[in-house]
Amino acid sequence: MKTILALFVGMLFVITACSTMTTTEKEQKRNELDTMAKETIASLVDENPEVQQQIDSSVAYAVADMKLTKVPVVGAGGGEGVLVIKETQERIYFTVGRFDLGGGWGARAYKALLVFDSQQVLDRVRDGVWEFQAGAEASAGTASAEGSTSDLNIGFTMHVLSEGGASATVTARVIRTKVNRELTENPE
């Protein structure tokens, strides 16, 4: 039953990704994502003032609102967010898809802030990227701990703001970012 639910949620992401928005709906969605990003950054800076220094010295930063469900072997999740190029203040709106395979159970929601120090890494994300990782995560309520092979990457720093739920997983995962061309005003 839970596998069917996970497949249904995945199909909803595909169906809603194919819908067309009105100009008013696009502007409202952009405003929601921009507000989510500001509030997430403010919360992370309150917890750790060094986050603001990292953002100030970065080439760009991205904030994503994520949801994840994991049943014993399979997990799926997704989200959306905004990437801000510091030099031009260009905003690129994106979607994130995540598929996990491995042990674990749970559901959780979190916000992720990625601070980019490397133009090369930024270009990969900006162009849309598939990321393969292995990792472990545990969360309960607003407390979480994570570790993954992505921790070996250089060129960005990731901060996580847990919102709720509970999960414990050890998985291999695929994470895909994709520019939301409908929301991004001047996609390349």
C-alpha positions as CSV (number, residue, x, y, z in Angstrom):
1,M,0.0,0.0,0.0
2,K,2.8,2.4,0.9
3,T,4.6,1.6,-2.4
4,I,1.4,2.5,-4.3
5,L,1.2,5.8,-2.3
6,A,4.8,6.6,-3.2
7,L,4.1,5.9,-6.8
8,F,1.0,8.1,-6.7
9,V,2.9,11.0,-5.2
10,G,5.6,10.6,-7.9
11,M,2.9,10.7,-10.6
12,L,1.4,13.8,-9.1
13,F,4.8,15.5,-9.4
14,V,4.9,14.6,-13.1
15,I,1.3,15.7,-13.8
16,T,1.7,19.0,-12.0
17,A,5.0,19.7,-13.7
18,C,3.2,19.5,-17.1
19,S,0.5,22.1,-16.2
20,T,0.6,25.6,-17.4
21,M,0.4,28.5,-15.0
22,T,-1.2,31.9,-15.5
23,T,1.0,35.0,-15.1
24,T,-0.6,35.7,-11.7
25,E,0.0,32.1,-10.6
26,K,3.6,32.3,-11.7
27,E,4.2,35.6,-9.8
28,Q,2.5,34.2,-6.7
29,K,4.6,31.0,-6.8
30,R,7.9,33.0,-7.3
31,N,6.9,35.2,-4.3
32,E,6.2,32.0,-2.2
33,L,9.6,30.5,-3.1
34,D,11.4,33.8,-2.5
35,T,9.7,34.2,0.9
36,M,10.5,30.6,1.8
37,A,14.2,31.2,1.0
38,K,14.4,34.4,3.1
39,E,12.7,32.8,6.1
40,T,15.0,29.7,5.8
41,I,18.1,31.8,5.6
42,A,17.0,33.9,8.6
43,S,16.4,30.8,10.7
44,L,19.7,29.3,9.7
45,V,21.6,32.6,10.5
46,D,19.8,32.8,13.9
47,E,21.2,29.3,14.6
48,N,24.6,30.0,13.2
49,P,25.7,33.6,12.3
50,E,28.6,32.2,10.1
51,V,26.0,31.1,7.5
52,Q,25.5,34.8,6.6
53,Q,29.3,35.2,6.1
54,Q,29.3,32.2,3.8
55,I,26.4,33.6,1.8
56,D,28.1,37.0,1.6
57,S,31.4,35.5,0.2
58,S,29.7,33.0,-2.2
59,V,29.1,33.1,-5.9
60,A,25.5,32.0,-5.5
61,Y,23.1,30.2,-3.1
62,A,20.1,28.0,-3.4
63,V,17.3,27.2,-1.0
64,A,15.0,24.2,-1.5
65,D,11.8,23.1,0.3
66,M,12.0,19.3,0.4
67,K,9.7,16.4,1.4
68,L,10.8,12.8,1.6
69,T,8.9,9.5,2.3
70,K,10.8,6.3,2.8
71,V,9.4,2.8,3.1
72,P,11.6,-0.2,3.9
73,V,13.4,-0.4,0.5
74,V,12.2,2.5,-1.6
75,G,12.0,6.2,-0.9
76,A,10.9,9.1,-3.0
77,G,10.8,12.8,-2.5
78,G,11.0,16.1,-4.1
79,G,10.8,19.8,-3.7
80,E,11.3,23.2,-5.3
81,G,13.4,26.2,-4.7
82,V,15.3,29.2,-5.9
83,L,18.9,29.7,-7.0
84,V,20.2,33.3,-6.6
85,I,23.3,34.3,-8.7
86,K,25.0,36.9,-6.5
87,E,26.7,39.0,-9.2
88,T,23.6,39.7,-11.2
89,Q,20.9,38.9,-8.6
90,E,19.3,36.6,-11.2
91,R,16.8,34.2,-9.8
92,I,16.5,30.7,-11.2
93,Y,13.6,28.6,-10.0
94,F,14.1,24.9,-9.9
95,T,12.5,21.5,-9.0
96,V,14.3,18.7,-7.2
97,G,13.5,15.0,-7.5
98,R,15.0,12.4,-5.2
99,F,14.8,8.6,-5.4
100,D,16.3,6.4,-2.6
101,L,17.0,2.7,-2.6
102,G,18.1,1.0,0.7
103,G,17.1,0.5,4.3
104,G,15.0,2.8,6.4
105,W,11.6,4.1,7.2
106,G,10.0,7.5,7.7
107,A,8.8,10.7,6.4
108,R,10.2,14.2,6.9
109,A,10.2,17.7,5.6
110,Y,13.2,20.0,5.5
111,K,14.7,23.1,3.9
112,A,18.2,22.9,2.4
113,L,20.5,25.9,1.8
114,L,23.4,25.3,-0.6
115,V,26.1,28.0,-0.7
116,F,28.2,27.8,-3.8
117,D,31.9,28.8,-3.7
118,S,32.8,27.4,-7.1
119,Q,31.5,28.7,-10.4
120,Q,32.0,25.2,-11.9
121,V,29.8,23.5,-9.3
122,L,27.2,26.4,-9.8
123,D,27.2,25.8,-13.6
124,R,26.5,22.1,-13.1
125,V,23.5,22.8,-10.9
126,R,22.3,25.7,-13.1
127,D,22.3,23.4,-16.1
128,G,20.4,20.6,-14.3
129,V,22.3,17.8,-12.8
130,W,21.9,14.1,-11.7
131,E,23.8,13.5,-8.4
132,F,24.4,10.0,-7.2
133,Q,25.1,9.5,-3.5
134,A,25.3,7.0,-0.7
135,G,24.4,8.2,2.7
136,A,22.8,8.0,6.1
137,E,20.2,10.3,7.6
138,A,18.3,10.4,10.9
139,S,15.7,12.9,12.0
140,A,13.1,13.4,14.7
141,G,11.0,16.6,14.8
142,T,13.4,19.5,14.1
143,A,16.6,17.6,14.9
144,S,18.5,15.8,12.2
145,A,21.9,14.4,11.4
146,E,23.1,13.6,7.9
147,G,26.2,12.2,6.2
148,S,26.7,11.3,2.5
149,T,29.3,10.9,-0.2
150,S,28.4,14.4,-1.2
151,D,30.3,15.6,1.8
152,L,33.4,14.8,-0.2
153,N,32.5,17.4,-2.8
154,I,34.1,20.8,-2.8
155,G,32.7,24.0,-4.1
156,F,29.6,24.2,-2.0
157,T,28.4,24.0,1.6
158,M,25.0,22.6,2.6
159,H,22.9,23.5,5.6
160,V,19.7,21.7,6.6
161,L,16.8,23.1,8.5
162,S,14.5,20.2,9.6
163,E,10.8,21.0,9.9
164,G,9.4,17.8,11.3
165,G,8.7,14.2,10.8
166,A,10.9,11.2,11.7
167,S,13.1,9.0,9.6
168,A,16.2,6.8,9.7
169,T,17.8,5.7,6.5
170,V,20.9,4.2,4.9
171,T,20.5,4.5,1.2
172,A,21.9,5.0,-2.2
173,R,20.1,8.0,-3.8
174,V,19.7,9.9,-7.0
175,I,19.0,13.6,-6.8
176,R,18.1,15.6,-9.8
177,T,17.8,19.3,-10.1
178,K,16.0,20.9,-13.1
179,V,15.3,24.5,-14.0
180,N,11.6,25.3,-13.8
181,R,11.5,27.2,-17.1
182,E,7.9,28.2,-16.5
183,L,8.8,30.2,-13.4
184,T,12.3,31.4,-14.5
185,E,11.7,34.5,-16.5
186,N,14.7,34.3,-18.8
187,P,15.9,30.7,-18.9
188,E,19.0,30.1,-21.0
